[in-house]
């Protein structure tokens, strides 16, 4: 099985030693995205709704670069610094992903890179 690195200018460049995504067979592993605006590499704002929206836009761009879409994601892992934002993150997610929803975990963490409120990673499966 070959491994293909996925990269797009429509999502933030990696801020560490990792790829935006890696495809192995028909599975694409999406690195965690934080609310960086690709053009500026700056955090969009401190607002949880705007941050979560930007994260999904970034994930969408990486999915598209890999030949898929957010609807092809089978699992999301969502990391939040404040679990009281759970309902807000859910609301934003439903603007980007429709039923049937992927499997998901939501985890409260002490801190995230660049002091953002949310980071989301995922696994996408494409047609052979």
Secondary structure, 3 states (H helix, E strand, C coil): CCEEEECCCCCCCCCCCCCCEEEECCEEEEEEECCEECCCCEECCCCHHHHHHHHHHHHHHHHHHCCCCHHHEEEEEEEECCHHHHHHHHHHHHHHCCCCCCEEEEEECCCCHHHCCEEEEEEEECCC
